[in-house]
């Protein structure tokens, strides 16, 4: 029997995800919103059979196996716990939560319930990233010495916009910077040392943040993010015997080139895919749920907790605090 999806929240990212679910031939069974009108409008747009006026109705729908949670960041923890308490699997939009304490609450509950939970860090599931892992693990570029990556966009500066609003977990770091942070950790592991600086908006969130990681054996990551300037949005993995240059936009389906130590091109990979690429995380989730698994090896729930811990350390250094944030699981 096909895994049946429920969509929790009806914003732009939810629409983009449903479009990619259709590319994958997935079954989208229901949508839930905070109002019947919003749910009905989303359901009509996407041809979804059932629309619910509350999140609770959605997660308790017996026709729904897994919910994709697409609320603003501060709503992630409550929505995920609601779903898990109802016995429903979870695909949770990145960032997993606001902080590691919230992430731990979700993961501990999923473990207790024996339910599947996955952070929707869609980049890790894309064909070009999977191929890059094969190249790195084969030793083609030798020992990885450094990673350079940015995620910089020119986004709305209206103080009421979600990205500018501290009450909604705004700022460049959690929305955009998580991509290069997660990427660096994916290939080099958790950092042993972190240095970060930021510039703030008038609303108090970070408009740009620069980060340096030191990893094991002296490897380094140099990362940058901003929400009011468009950057190259490229990434490079530099090894002792060569490098991999990932084209813009590196965290979405794209191409890359592998060079040897002398700078000669040895592989060109075309990462074009149908749709926007978010279907690959859904395909992985469906495969694992059908096999009775509760986590993906590409990014485990405990990986997500650890990444949130790294983001917490960066936030400590740049003084990024959110109102009413719960930072303890006690």
N, C-alpha and C positions, 0 to 999 in steps of 0.2 A: 504494500500500500504506500502511495506517495506521501512524503512528509508535507504537512499542510501548514502554511505560513499565516501568521497574524501580524499586522503592522500596527505598532503602538506609537501614535502621534502622526500628524498629517502635514508636516512641513516639506520643504524642498528636497531635503536629503532622503526622506521617505519616498517621495515620488521617483527620484532617481534610482533608488534601490528596487522599487517595484518594476520599473522599466527593465532593469537588468535581470530580475527574476523571470520576467517574460521571455527574455533572450534564452535563459537556461531551461525554459519549459517547466518551471516550477509551478506548484499549485498555491495560489494566493487565495486563501479562504475568507479572511475577515480583516477588518480594520477597526481600531478603536480610537476615539478622541475624547476630548472633555465636553463635547456637545454632539448631539445627534446630527445637527445641521452640518458641522464640519466633517463628521464621519460619512454622512450620506454623499456629500460633495466629492470627497476623495474616492469613495467606492464607485460612484458613477463615472468619474474620470478614468479610473483604471479597470473597470469591469469586475469589481470584487463582489462576491455574492452577499456577504453579510457585513453590516455596519453597526457598531456598538457606540452608545453615548458615553461610556466610561471605560477607563482602562481595566477596571475590575471585571466588567462584563466580558471584555476581550480575552483576558488571560484565563477566565473560567469557561470559555466556550469549549465544549467537548470536541468540536470539529477542528480545533487549533492545536498543533503539536509544538510549534516553536514561535516565539514572538521576536520580531526585530524592533528594538527600542531606539527611537529617534527623537526623543525629547531633548531640550537643552541640557547641558552637562549637569546642572544641579538636580535634575529630575531622574538621573540614571539610577541612583541607588534605590530609591523608593519603588520605581517601576520594576527594576530587576527583582527585588525582594517580593513584590506583589506577584510577579509571574512564577517565581520559584516556589513560593508558598502554595500556589495553585497547582503545582506539579507540572508546569510548562517550561520547556527548554528556552534558552535565551541566546540571542545574538545581540550584543550590546554595542551601540555605536561608540566610536572612540571620541574623546578619551574615555576609558572605561568608567571613570568616576572623577570627582574633583580631587581626591587624594587617596593615599594608600589605605587609610583606615576604612573608608567607604568601600574600597575594593576588597579588603579582607572580609568585610561583612557579607558581601555577595558570594565570594568564593567559598567561604566556610559554610554558608547555607547550601550552596550547590553541592558541595561534597557531602553534607549531611543527608541531602535528599537524593543523591545519586543522579543528578540532572546535568545535562549538557549546558555549558556556558562558554561563550566565545566572544572576545573583543573583535569588533568589526574593523580591525586594522587591515583593510582590504589589500594594501600594497604587498603584504607578505605572501598572498596567494596568487599574485599575478605571474603569468608565464615568464616574463623577463627576469623577475626576481628569483624564481625557481631555477632558471638556467644559470644565473649568476652564482647561486649557491653551488651548483654542480661544478662550475669552473673553479671557484675558490677551493672547494673541497678536493678537487683533482690536483691541486698544487700548480695550476697553470700560471698564476701570477706570483707564486712563491708565498712567503709569509706576509700576511696583511699588516702593513705598517701604519696606514692612516686612511681616514675617511673624511671626505669633504662633502657637505650637503647643505642646501638651503631650501627653505620654503617661504617665499615672500610673495604676497599678493597685494594689490591695490584695491582695498575693500571699503565699504561705506564708513565715513567718519562721523556720521550722525550720532550724538551721545546716547540716543535711545536705542540704537541698533544693538542686537544681541552681542556682537563682538566687542562693543564698547562698554557694555553694561556689567559691572562687577557682580550684580545680583544674579546674572545668568552665566557666570563663569567666563566672562569675556577676557580678551587679550590674545596676543599672538601665540603664546607658549602652548596652551592646552589645545587650541583649535588647529594651529598650523605647525608649531614647533614639535609637536608630538611625532610628526612624520620623520624628520631627521633623527630625533632622539631614539625612536623605536628602531629605525634602520641601523644606526650605529651599534645599538645593543644586539641586534639580530646577528651582525657579522663579527663583532668584537667582544661581546659579553658586557656585563654590567661594569660601569666605570668605578675605578678605585679612588679617583679624584675628580672633582668637578669645579670648574671656575665659570662664573656666569655674570654678565652685566646686562642691564636693560635700560631703556628709556620709556617713560610712562606717558599715557594720554592724560587729558584733563580729568577724565573719570577715574583715573587711578589704576587702570590695567596696563599691561606692557604693550607698547606699540611695536617695539623691536627688542629682540634679545639675542645676544651672542653667547655661545657656549663652547667650552673646551672640555673634553673628557680625556683622562688618562686611563687606559685599560691595562690588562696584563701584558708583561714583556715590553712595556714602554710604548705600546701602540697608542695612537692619538686619534681623536675625532674633533673636527672643527665644524661647528654647526651654526646656522643663522636663520632667524625667522623674523618676519615683519608683516604687519597687516595694512600698512598704508603706502608701501612702495613695491613695485613689481621687480623681482630679481630674475636671475637666469633660471632658477629652479632646475638645476642640474646636480648630479652627484658623481663623485669619483672614488673608486676604491683603489688605493695604491699599494702594490706589493713589492717585495724584494726583487721579483723577476718580471714585473710588468704592471699594467694597470687596466682598469675597466672604467670607461667613460660612459655614463648613462645620460642619454639625451633628455631634454625637456619634454614633457614634465615628468621627472624621473619617478615620482611616486604613483603615477597612473600608467596605463599601458603605453609602452614606448619602446624604443630601440636602444641598443648599446654597441660599443666597439671595444674589443679586447686588443691591447697592444703588448708586445713583448718588451724586454728590458731596453732594447735599442730603439723602441718607438715604432716598430713595424706592426702593421695591422695583421692580426692572426684570426680574428673572427668578427663578423658583423651579424647581429641578431635583430630580426624584425619582430617587434612585440605587438603588432597590430592585432586587435581582437574585435569581435562583434560587440556592439554596445559599449558601455563605459568601463566595464571590467569588474564591477562589484558582484557579478554572478559567481565568480570563482570562490569567494568565501562562503556563499550560499551552497554551492555544490559540495564543498568540503564539509559543511555542517550537516547537510542531508546524508552524505555518505557515512559519516561517523554515527549519527543518530540511528540510522538503519542497522549499523553494526553493534549497537548497544554501547558505544563509547561515550565518555562524558567530557572529553577534551581533545583539542587538536595539537599534534606535536609541533605545528608551525608557530603557534603562539598559545601556550597553555594558560589557564587561569592564573596560575602562580607567576608566570611571566608577566602578566598584566599587572598584578599586585606590585611586582618588583619595579616595573617601569613607572608606575605611579609613585613609588618611593623615590625614584630618581627625579621625577618632576617635582616632588615635594622639596627635595634638596635644592633644586634650581630656584624654586619659588622662595625658599628661605633666603637665598643669596640676593635675590632681586627685590625682596620685600613685597611679594604679590600675595595678598590676603583677600579672601572672599567673605562677605557678610554672613554671619550665622553658620559658618562652616563647622561641621563636626569632625574633629581630628582624632577622636579616641573611640575605640570599639567597646569600652567599658559601659 
